[in-house]
Amino acid sequence: MKIHRGRAAVTGCEASRRNLQGSLRRTIATIRPFSHSRAIAGKAPERVSLKPENLLSNPRGADPSVPRQLPDRSEAKFRREDGTRAGCMRQSFFRRARFLKTFLLCVVLGAPLPVNSARAMESAFATQVIAFSAGTGAAFGYTNSSSVLGEPERFTGEGLIPQCVTPFQPAFLQHEIVSLGVGGFVTIAFDHDVIDDPRNEFGVDLLVFGNAFFSDQGGAIVAGLASEPGSIEVSQDGLNWVLVRGAGPESLFPTRGFLDVGPYSVLAGKSPSDFTKAVDPSITLSHLVGLDYDAVQSIYGVSGGGVGIDLASIQLDWIRFVRVRGATVSGQSPEVDAFADVSPESAEADLDADGVVGATDLAIVLGAWATRGNIADIDGDGVVGATDLARLLGAWGAA
């Protein structure tokens, strides 16, 4: 292949070489402040030749017209050490330059910014059943332990009594929930650590979904909570367990599948609730009794309900395993639907709360780079990265 430039015909190989030399000249102009003299005791400073022609023909950068002399051992050691330092400086410079180039291209051209692919692949819900045992009195047919994996049910009763899952009507099919009975248990694992994240709303880090529901005193007004007792334990290694006192799989709050349906709707809604958001745990049953459905909806917000657990309350920074135990009283059998890792709230770019987005906020983001559960995770995706930096720079100077 030939490239024609006016009357001159240059071979493709030679043209490539010339293009590369041009690129090297531009690169040298950028990194020249990082090149330095190799001073040797008793001799004049020797500067590294940065001519593109020499760099291509001789990677060491030496002038081919000057015979190469073998230095003594002390000089050779000094050169290696000095060269290593220079190399580290250049590598650091190029790493930062590559990041800045990628970042600017993404911001200016509207290209998607890099994301943490590992984090993106994590599930917000339980992914593995470690162990299951149906206890005495467990409901017949409700022993499919895999039913607790994935997100909670939004619509139940297909083929029998189709209806939305609301705080007044829970999931009830055999493939949707598992029954524990007396002495039974189910142990699950997440595919990642569920952390005590300070950005989680209401301090809730973990949600457990059962099939409790509000009893109705007429007109979809809360009369009480229909539930059965059980207990919840959490663990970091699956061996050592911590009991979550006062919490059971069928405690407040009953599951809600959609935001835009009535209390006894038989048609699925168009606006699903968020199963990774919690309801304010300070609200008790006494606050709810006597409220109508609209008032309950308001309290739930966008949440899909669930029993909220704050890991800080049991002095744990993170967990990966959850175990739910059945009742201890004969005739009782709690059911379990699902488990969820609560998603954090997005932070404001003014991380230091000084009233303006500036250098200290930038320092916080860079200092927390690639960490999880940090206030610098502005976009709330679980890890501090490029999109957080983009949002901070986009809000730069804002009060």
N, C-alpha and C positions, 0 to 999 in steps of 0.2 A: 504494500500500500504506500502511496506517495501523497504528500500534502503540498499543493502548489501555492506559493506565495509570490504573485507576480510572475517573473520569468524564472525565478529560482525554484528548483525542485529538491526538496529535502526528504530523505527517507524517514519513515515513521519512527524508527528507532532513534535517529538523530534528533528529530523534532521533540520526541519525548524527553530526551536528555536535556535539550535546551529549556523546555518547560520546567523540568525539575530544577535546573539551575536557577531559573527565575524565582521559583518557589523558595529555594534555599536562600536567595538574597533577601527576600522579604522576611523570612524566618529569622535570619541573622540579625537584621535590623531590629527585630523584636527582642531577641535574647542577648544582644551584645552587652547590655549592662550586667549580665550574669557571667560573661566570660572574663577571665582575669589572668594576670601574669603568673607564671610559675617561677617564682624567685628561688634561686639556688645560691647558697652562701658562697661569696667570693666571685660570683659571675653576674654579668648584666642580666636583667630580667628577660626571659624568653617568652614571647607572646605566641599564643596558638594561632596558626594561620586559619582564617575563616573564609578563604576564597571558595566559592562554590565548586570551581573546577578541582581544587585540591580535596575538598570533602568527598567528591564523587570518586576520584581516582585513588585517594588514600584516606580511608575512614578515620585514621588517627589525626588528620588535619596537619600533617607535617608537609613542609615545602619539599617537593621531590627533587628540586635542584640542589638542595643541601644534603651532603652525605650524612646518613644516620650514624651517630656515634653511640656506642653502648655506654651508658652511665655507670658509675660505681653503684654498689649495692645500697648505700645510704641515699644516694640521689634517686635511685629507682624507687625506693620505698616512699620517699617524699613525693615523687610524682604520682604514685598510685594513690596515696592518701589524698593529695590535692585534687587529683582527677575525680576521685570518688565524691568529694565534697561538691565539686562543680557539677558533677552528674546528678547528684541528689537535688541540687538547686534547680537545675534545668527540668528534671522530671517533675518536681513539685510545681514549677511554673507551667509546664505543659498540661498537667492534670487540671490545674485551675482554669487554664485557658480553654481546654476542651469543655469543661463544665459550663463556663460562662458562654461559650459559643452555642452550646446546646440550649442553654436556658434562654438566651436572647432570640434564637431562632424560634423556639416554642412560643415565646411571648409575642414577638413581632409578627410572625407568620400565622399565629393561631393554631400551631400544631399541638397535639396532646403532649403534655409533660410526662416524663417518666414516672411510673408508680412502682411501689413495692409489690412485685408480682406474687411473692409468697403470701403477703398479707391479703392481697386481693382474692387469693384462692381459699382462704380460711372461711369456715362456715360459722355463722353466728349461733348455730344450734348444735346440739349433741350429735356426734358422728359415729359413736361406737358404744355398744352395750358390752360391758365387761362381765357382768354376772346378773342372773335373775333367778329368783325362787318365789314361786307362788305360795303364799301362806295358807293357813286354815281359813276356810270360808271365802277364798277369792272367788269372784264371780266366774261362773263356768263360761269358757270360750274366750275370756279376756286375758289370755296368757301369751299373746304375741308380743314379746319384749321389743321387737324392732319398731313397734308403733310409737315408741317414745323418741325416735330419731327424727331429725328434721324439725320444721316449724310446727306449731300447734294447728289444730283444725280450724278452718274458717266456716265450713259448711258441713253439715252432718245429716245422717238419716237417708242418704240417697237410696232409692229403691224401696224405702219403707215409709218414713215420715220426713221428707226433705225439709230442712229448715236451717237458717243461719245460726251460727254459734253466737250467742249474746249472753250478757250477764244473767239473763233469765232463762236461757235454755242452752245447756252444755252439750258437748260432743258425747255420743253414747254408743256408737257402733263398735263391734269387736276389734276391727283392725285400726281403730283410732286411739284407744286407750288401753292401758294394762292395769289389771286389778291385783292388789298386793295381799289382801287378807290379813290375818293375824300372824305375825312372825315372818311375813314375806318381805322381800326387798328387791330393788333394781339398782344397779350401779352402772353409770355411764361415764364416758370421757369426751372431752372436746378435742379438736385437732390443734389446739393452741392453748396457751395459758390465759385464763380469765383473770384480769388484773384489777386491783383496787385502784380505779382510775379517778382522780380528783375531779375530772370533767363530767363524770356520769351524773345525770340529774338526780337529785334527792339522795345522792350517795349510794344508790343501788347499783350493784355490779353484776348480779346474777338473778335470773328469773326462773321460777319453776311453775309449770302449768298443770293443773289437775282438772277435775270436772265438777267443781263446786258451782253453785248457782244461787242467785237471790230468790228467796221465796216471795210470793206476790200477795199483798193484802187486798188486791183488786185495783185494776187500772194501771198495772205496771208500776206500783208503788212498793218500795222495798219494805218487807216485813222482817226479814232475817236472812241468815246464810245457811243454806243446806250443805253440809260438809261432813266428812268423816276424818277422825284423827290419824296422824302419822307423824314421822319425824324426818328431818333433812340433815345430812352430814356432808362435809366437804373435805377434800384432801389434795395435797400437792403431789403425792407419789403413789396414791392408791393403796397405801399400807397404814399410814397414820391418819386417823380421822378426827375431825372437830365437829361437835354437835352445834347446830344453829338453834339456839334456844328460842322458844316461842314461835317457831315457824314450822308449818306442816304443808304437805303438798296441796291441801285444799283450804288453805287460809285465804284471806283477801289477797288478790282481787280476781273474781271470776273472769274467764276468757271472753274477749270480744273480738269477733272476726272482721267486722266492717264498721266504718264510721257513719254510713248513710242508710242504715236500715232501722226498722222498728224493733221493739223488744221481742216480738214473736214472728218476725218476717220469715216467709217461706221462699223468698227469692234472694239470690246473692246480690250484694251491693256492688258498687263501682269504685268505692274508695276503701281499700283495705286498711286496717289498723296497722300500727307498727309494733311487732312483737319484740323489738329490742329497746323499747322505751317503757319506763316504769310509771306507775301511779304513785302519788305522794304517800309514803308509808306512814306518815303521821295521822292520816285519816283512819279512823276506826269504824267499826260496825255501828256504833252509837251515832256517829255522824251521818251515816247513810240511811238508817231506818227512817221511814217516812218520806224519803225523797222520791220524786217521780223519775221516769226514764230519762227525760231531758237533763235533769239535774245530775244524774249519774253520768251521762255522756259528757257533760261539762267537766266533771271531776276527772274522768279518764283522759281527757285531752285527745291526743293521737295514739295513746297507748292501747295495746291489746290486752292489758291486764297482767295477771301472774303474781306469784308470791315473790316479793322483793327481798334480796339478801345483800347486806352491806358487809363486805369482807373485813373492813376496818373494825367492825363491831366484834369480830372474833380474832382480832390481831393477826390477820393474814394479809400479805401483799398480793398473793395470787393463788389460784387453785387450778386444777385440771380435771379432777374427778368429783362426781357428786353421787351420793347414795341416798335413796329414799327408802325408809323402812315403813312397814305396814303398821296396823293398829296393834295395841296391846290389850284391847278389850274385845271379848267375844262378840261376834255379830257385826263388827265394824270392818270395812274394807275400803281404804282410800284408793283412788285411781290416779294414774299419772299420764299426762298427754305429751309434754315436751319440756325442754330446758333451753334457755337462751342467755347469751352473753350480751349485756347491755351496751348499746352503742353510745359513745361520748357525745356531748354537745360540742358544736364548733366554737372555737375560742375567738375572741376579738383580736384584731391585729395589735392593739395597744396592750402588749403583754405585761408591761411593768406598771400599767394603770397610772401613768403620769400625765395622761391627758393628751398625748400626741404620739403618733407612730414615728419612731426615729431610730437612732443608732443603738440604743440599749435594747430595743425590741429585736433588732437584727442580730445583736450579739446573743440574745437568748435563743433564737432559732438556730444559729450556727453552732452554738454550744451544745444544743440538744439534738443535733443532726443524727438521723437514723434510729433514734430512741423511741420507745413506746410509752404510752401513759404519761405524756408530758404536756404541760400547758401550751407548749410551742406548736402542738399539732393543731394548727388553725383550722384546717379543713375537716378535722374529725375523722380521718380515714384510718387512724390507729398508729401512724408512724410519722415522724417529722421528716419532711423531704421537700422536693422541688416545688410542689404545688403550694405548700405553706409559705415558702420563700416568695413565690409569685404573688400570693395574696398580700403578704406584708408589703412588698414593694409597690403593689398596686394601691395600697392605702397610705403610702409614705406621706408624712406631713399632715395627715388628717387629724383633726382634734376630736 
